[in-house]
Amino acid sequence: MEQSIKNEYDRWLKYAKESDLQSELQEMDRQEDLIEDAFYRNLAFGTGGLRGVIGVGTNRMNVYTVAKASQGLADYICKNFPEEKRSIAVSYDSRIKSDYFAKVACGVFAANGIHAYIYSELMPTPCLSFAVRSLECAAGIMVTASHNPSKYNGYKVYGADGCQITTEAAALIFTEIDKLDIFEDVNKMSFEEGVQKEIVSYIPDRVYDEFTEKVKAESLLSDNVSVNKNVSIVYTPLNGTGLKPVLRALKESGYTNITVVKEQEKPDGNFPTCPYPNPEMREAMELGIEYAGKYDADLLLATDPDCDRVGIAVKDKSGRHVLMSGNEVGMLLLDYICTRRLAMGTMPQDSVMVKTIVTIDMAERIAAHYGVRTINVLTGFKFIGEQIGLMEKQGKEESYIFGFEESYGYLSGGYVRDKDAVNGAFLICEMFAYYASKGISLSEKLEDLYQTYGYCLNTLHSYKFDGAAGFEKMQGIMEKFRQGVSSFAGKKVVKCLDYSQGLDGLPKSDVLKYLLEDNCSVVVRPSGTEPKLKTYISVSAESMEQAEKVEDKIVQDLLVYLK
């Protein structure tokens, strides 16, 4: 074990006063592998803020790493915003210590003369984005690890525009954080003292009310359209923040037959019935599917802990509930939005759909059919939010009609600048009810899209690389890919797009996209928030069976590079 790691461990033994952290430090004693993993680096701060395992150490989420990040953010704000603009909005989800970390952050901001506005109870990520803009704050933070397992927590940072911070802002904030000693350089005030001094205050109820009204205003049902809103829906917030805002938006809009999964209803950071609370994963949806069968519901909705992602299951022709991918739901919503806007005469003249480069290419064909222009951006919904902001500056915010990413993130309005599962759930229920009133299921509608635009299979495969050794291995794998790939599954690489060079005016990013013959593609990138390497495979074919065979061969070829 390096001496610098041992020295930092000893400093934490001396200065970390919390009993749970001291207990963990004592348990690590003489276990060099545990000490190294907890102290070999500072928890990475990037455009996603912080995310890591809860525990003791510089590479963990704890009161000290949160306070240090908050001090760095406070220093950045004091250097870049006039005194009257120095305020921050704060929200948190149901994860272990989320409320505690949020209040510690508020105390740091208050001690630096920055007004902190915090929700009086846990609230979704989109509500945080909305509050930043509504209260005209310089920044915002959301304490969440999104859909990660319960041992994780995180700290997302938002700019004054309501988007997650840019690469440039992240670098400047990191510079401020990096200057600080974690024990000596952090200004602190208790949350209670901040409230007493009125430099910490609760976000007014009107902000949440306005957010709800904005979600409901995204409805695409005109007065002359008759829709049955008594359709049977099962909803699970996966023990997260979605329960109140999702149910409020739906019930105030007339949906009357919603059953909530009781075991996953209340906020619980241990996620006892869904250890991986991600609506992309079948395991997280199993209990909801059981409920859907029990209550004969045609639609199952699930939102992740911070309620920015939504997944669904629908009945197929045999009556079995099947999961739909984020790409499939996104295409259905895009087609529904375009259809209804044209019918209502509300389609903008220069209409725009925004998607990420790893999101299904078939969406572009759907958009083009309706005369909608597609903008492709890097992975991460903040880049979609950034495009909305650019349109707003040009006076063309109304041009934006929809944005989505394959990882179950959707947004149809510019009132927030991050993916919004409240908006997503609302639109999905409306689309579902609209087609149900015409005797059409979402499975049938999706099949109709494939018949119109051709079949396209998109899959995501993640490969985990933990710890310092895993991080280095991922770097080596990316370098191996960059040395050259000629084909996947016998399909020639027509072009390799290396986004580390900053292609198409996009920021530099460690992403490779291989364009193959026959409208197929492969994307490889390290996750920005998890110790994983992600591969996205897109296969166009005449049938699902043919596409699956090609996809399987591509996966086998990828494994050669991952060894």
N, C-alpha and C positions, 0 to 999 in steps of 0.2 A: 504494500500500500504506500502510495506517495506521501511524503511528509506533509505537503500542503493540505491534503485531504484529512490527515490525522490532526493537524493543527486546527482546522475548521471544526472538526468533530469535537475537539477539546473546548473550543470557544463556545459551542452550543451547550456543552455540559455546564459551562460556567454561567452563561447569560440567558439561556432559554428557561424561563421561570415556570411555564405552564406544567402542571403535574402530568398530563398525558404525554407531552413531548419529553419530559424527563424520564418517564417510564420507558418510552420507546428507545431513548438514547441508552439507558441502562441495559436494555435487552440486546442492543447491538454490540455491547462491549466484547471485544476480541473476535467479532464476526466480520472479518475484513471485507467480504463480498457485500454484506449489507451496508456497511459504512461507506464503501466506495460508491455504490449505486445511489445512495442518498446525498452524497457530497461531491461527486466527481465533476459536477458542473452546476451552474445556476440554472434554475428552471427557465427554459427558453421563453423569451418574450418576442412575439412577432405580430403579424397583422391579425392573428386570432387572439392576441393577448397572451394569457397564461393558461396552461392546462396540464394537470399532472395528478399523481396519486396523492391522496391526503396523508400527511405524516410529517415526521421531523426531517429537517435537512434542507439544503439549498436547492435540491432538485425535487422538492415536494411542495404541495399546496398546504400552507400553514399560516398562522397569524403573522409571522415575520416576513414571509415572502409576499404575502398580500399587502402588508403595510409598506414594505420597501417599494413594490410596484406602484402603490398609491402615492407615495412620496415623489417618485420619479414623474408620475403623471401630473401631480400638483406643481412640481418645478417647471414642467413643460408648459402648463397653462399660464403660470405666472410670468413666464418669459414671452409668451406669444399672444396673450389677451389682455386688454385693458382691465383695470380693476372692476369696472361696472359689469363686465361680461364674464367674470370668473364664477361660474356655477357649474355643478355637475349633477346629473340625474343618476339615480342608483336603483337597481332592482335585483332580485335574487329568486332562485327557484327552490325546489323542495330538497335539494341535495344536503348531505351531511355537512353541517357548519356553514351552509350558504348564508343564512341570516346573520350569523356571527361575523363572518368575513365581510359582509356588506356593511355592518355597523362599525367594524374596525376601520374600513376604508373611509366611511363618513367622518370618523374621528380624526383621521389623518388629514383629510381635505379641510375640515374645520380648523384644525391647528395651523394650517397654512393660509387661513383667511379666505378660503373658497367655500361658498354656500353649497351645501349638499342637500338635494331633494331626494327623498327616498319614499317608495311606496310603503303604505302601512301594513301591507301583507304581500306574500309572494305574488309575482306577476310575470307573464310571459316576456320573452325577448322582444317581440314586436311592440309591446306596450312600453318598453324602455326606449326603443327607437322613436316612438311617437312622443314620449315625454321630453326627450332631448330637444325635438323641434318645437313642441308646443310651449315649453318653458324657456326657449331660446338659450339653452345651455351651451357652454364651451365644449362639453364632452359628456359622456355617459359611460357607466360600467354595468355589466350584467354578470352576476356571480352564478356561474353554471358550467357544467361540463357537457351540456347538451344531452346526447344520447349514450354517453359512455357508461360503463358499469359503475356500481355504487362506490367503489373505492376512489373514484376520481372526483375532482372538482376543478373549476376554472374561473377565469376572470376576463371577460370580453370587454374591449374598449371601443367606444363609439366616438366619432367626431361630431362637430357642431351640425353637420348635415344629416345626422341620424344614421349614417353608414358606419360599418366597422371601419376602423382607421386604415388609412392608405399605407402602402409600403414605406413612403417617405416619412409620414408621421410616426409610424412604428419605430423607424430607425432613430428619429429624434428623441422619442420617449425612452427607448432603450439606452441611448447615450446618457440620459439623465439618471436612469435607474442604475446603470453600470458604475456611475461615480460614487454611489452611496455605500457606506458600511451598513450592513443589515441591522446592527444593534446600536450604532452610535449616531447615525445621521437621519433618523426618522422622527419627524415632529408628530406628537400624539396628543390626543384629547379623547376623553371617554365620549361615547355616543350620547350619554345622558347629559353631560356638560354641554355638548354642542347644541342639544335641543334646548337646554335651559338658556343658553346665550343666543338662541334664535339664529344660529348660523347653520344648524341642521333643522330641516322641517320636512313634514310629510307632503307628498305630492297631492294636490287638491283632487277631490273626487271628480271634478269636472273634466279632468284630463282623461281619466278612464271612460267617462261617459262619452266624451267626444270621439275617442278611439272606437267605441262600440258603434256609434252612429256612422262613422266612416266605413266600417266593415259592412254594415247593412246597406249603405248607399251603393255598394258594388253590385247589388242585385241587377240582374238582366231580365227580369220579368216585367213586362208591360201590363197595363190594366186589362187589356183584351185577351190575355193568356190565362187559361184556367189550369191550375196545377194542384194536385192533391198533396197537401203538406201533412197528411196523416200517415204517410209511408212509414214503415217500421224501420227504425235506425237503432243500432247499438253503438254506444260510444265509450271509449276508455281513455282517460288522460294519463294512463301508465304511471299513476301515483305522482304526477307532476303538477304543473301550473294551469293546465288547460280547462279544468272543470268549470269554473265560474264564467270565464269569458266566452268559451265555446257555447255552453248551454244558454247563456244570456243572449248572444247574438241569434242563435237558432230559435229559441222560444219567443223572443220579441218579434221574430219574423214569421211566426205562425206555425212552426213545427211542433206537433203535439204528441208524437209517439216515439219518444227517445228513452231507451233503457241504458242505464250506466252500469258498467261492470263494477260491482260492489267492492271486490277485492282490490281493485286498482283505482278506486274513486278518490280516496283521501291522500294528501301529500305524504310521502314516505320515502326518504332518501335511501332506505335499504332495498327498495324495490323487491319485496319478498316473493312475488309471483312472476316477476320478469327481470331476472338478473342482468339482462342486457336490454335496457328499456329503449329500444330502437325500433320504430315501426317498419323499418326495412327488413327486420329479422322475423322469420316465421315464429320463432320461440316466443317473442314478445307478443305476438298476435293470437297465440293458441287459445288462451282463456276467452278472449273476445270472440273468437270463432265458435267456441262452445256456446257462449251466450247467444250468438246470432242463430245457431241451430235451435237452441232451446226456445227462443222467442220468435222463431220463424221470421227473422229480420232479413231483408234483402241487401242491407248495407251495414258494414262495420267500419267505424272510424276510429283511428288511434292517433293521438298526438304524443310527441316525445316530452321529456320532463320540462324543458323550457318553452315548449309549445311553438316551435318555429318549423317543425316538420310534421306532416300528416300522412298516414298510410291508410289504405282501405282494403277490404275484402268484399267481393260481391258474389252473388249466385251465378253459377254457370248453367248451361242447358239441363244438366242432370240434377240441379238443385243443390249441388255441393258449393260451399263457399271457397273461393279461390282468391289469392292475393293478387293485386295489381301492382306493377312496378311504378316507381316515380316517373319514368319515361312515359309509360302508358297513360297514367293519370294526367300528366302534363299535356300530352297530345289531345286527350279527350277534352280537357279544359280549354285548350287553345281553339279547338274546332268549335266548341260550344260558344265561347266568347265571340268568335268571328261570326258565327251563324246568327246569334242573337243581336249583336251590334248592327249587322246589316239589316236584319228584320226591323229593328227599332230606329234605323237611320242615325245611329250614333257612332258609326265607324269614322275615325278621323281620316282626313285626306292623306296625310303622310303617317299612316299607322305603323307602329314598330313593335316587334316581339324581340325580347332579349333572352339569350340562353348561354350556358357555358359551353366550352369547347368539348367537354366530355359528355354532354347531353345529346340525346338521340338526333341524328342528322335528319331523320324523317320529318321532324317538326318544321324544318325549313321548307319542305315540299308542301306541307299543309298551309303554312303562312303564305307562301307564294301563290297558292291557289286562290286565296282571298285578297291578294294584292297587298299583303302585309310584308314589310321589310324586316329581315332578321339581322340582329347584331350579335355576333359571337364574342364572348369575353372569357377571361381566365376562370378557373375553378374557384368558387367562393361567391356567395350571393352579394357580397359587398360590391363586386364589380358590376352586378346588375343594378344595385342601388346607385352606384356612381353614374351609370348611364342615364338613369332617371334624373339625377341632379344636373347633368349636362343639358338634357332637354329642357329642364326647368329654367336654366340660365338663358337659354335661347328663346324662351317664351313658348316652348313646344311640349310642355309636360303632358298635354292632352294626347300627344301622339302615342305615348306609351299605353299599350293595352294589356300586356301580359309579360311576365318573366318567370322562368322556371329552370330548375336544375334537376339532374337525375336523382339526386339524393333527397327527394321528397320535399323540396322547397318550392313554394308558389307565391306569387303576388300579382294581383290585378290592378292595384291602384298605387299612386305615388305618395299616399299619406304616411307610409313608413318606408324605410330604405333597407329593410332586411326581409328575409322570407317570413311569412306570417301564416301559421297554421290555423289561426282563428279565421282569417280570410279564406284559406284553403278549404277548411272544413265547411264553411258557409257556402262557398261556391260549389263544392262537390255535392252537398245535399241538394242545392237548387238544381244542379244539372241532373242529378239522379231522379229527383221528383219530376222534373220537366220531361225527361224521356220515359219515365214510368207512366206518366199520364198519356203517353202515346203508345203504350204497350211495348216499349223498347227497353231492354236491359242494357247496362253499361258494357257487359260482355259482348252483346250483339252489336252495340255501337262501335266498339273497338274493332271487331271483326270487319265491320263495314269500312273503317278507315284503312285497314290492311288491304282490303280488296280494291280500294280506290287508289292508294298510294304505293302498294307493294309491301311485302312483309319485311320487317327489320327486327333483328334480335340484338338487344344491348345487355351486356352483363358486366358486373363488377366483381373482381376477385381481389381480396386483401391478404397480404402476407406479413406476419408479425415479426418484428426484430427488436427485442427488448434490450435495454441497457446501453452502456457505452459501446460494447462490442457490436450490438445490433445496429447502432447508428452508423458505425464505420462500415459495416457490411452493406448497408443500403447505399452508402456513397459509392462503394466499389461496384455494386450492381448497376447503378446509373452510368458509371463510367464505362462498364462493359457494353451496355446498350449503345452508348455514344460512339463506340469504336466501329459500329456498323452492323446493320441487320439487312439481309438481302430478301428474306421472305418469311412469311408465317403460313403454316398449313398449305404450303405449295403456292401460295398467292404472292406474287412479286410485290415488293415495296416500291410503289411508284414515286413516293416522296416522303422524306422525313422532316417534320417541323420541330425544330429545337427552340422552345420558348425561352431558354436561358439567355438567348440573344435579344429578346424583346421584340418578337415578331408582330407585324400588323399594328404597330403603335401601342401594343400592350406592354405592361411592366415585365421586366425579366422574371422568369419563374422556372423552377427546375421541373419542367414537363417536356416529355417527348411524345409526339403524335405521328404514327406511321400510317400513311394513306396507302391502302393495298388495292390490288385489282378488284373489279366487280363491286365497287362501292362499299368496301369493307375498311375498317380502321382499327388500330390498337393504340391506346394511350397508356403511358407509364409515368407515374409520379409518386414521390414520397408524400405521405399525408403531412399537412401542416400542423395537425393537432394531436396525432397519435403516432406511436412507434410502428408504423405500418407502411409498406409499399403497396400502392394501389394500381391495378391494371383495369382498363375499361375496353371492352371488346364490342365492336359493332359489326354485324354481319347482315348483309342484304341477300335474300335468296327467294326462290319461288314458294317455298313452304317452310313451316316451323321445323320440320324434321331435317330438311337439308341444312338450314341455318344452324341447328344444334350440332350436327356432325362437324361442320366447319369450325364452329366455336370450340368444340372439344379438342380438335387438332391444334388450334391456336394456343389453347391453355397448355397443352403438352409441350409445345415449342417454347412457350414462355418459361416453363419450369427449368429448362436447360440453362437459361440466363440467371435464374434465381438461386442456383446451387452455390 
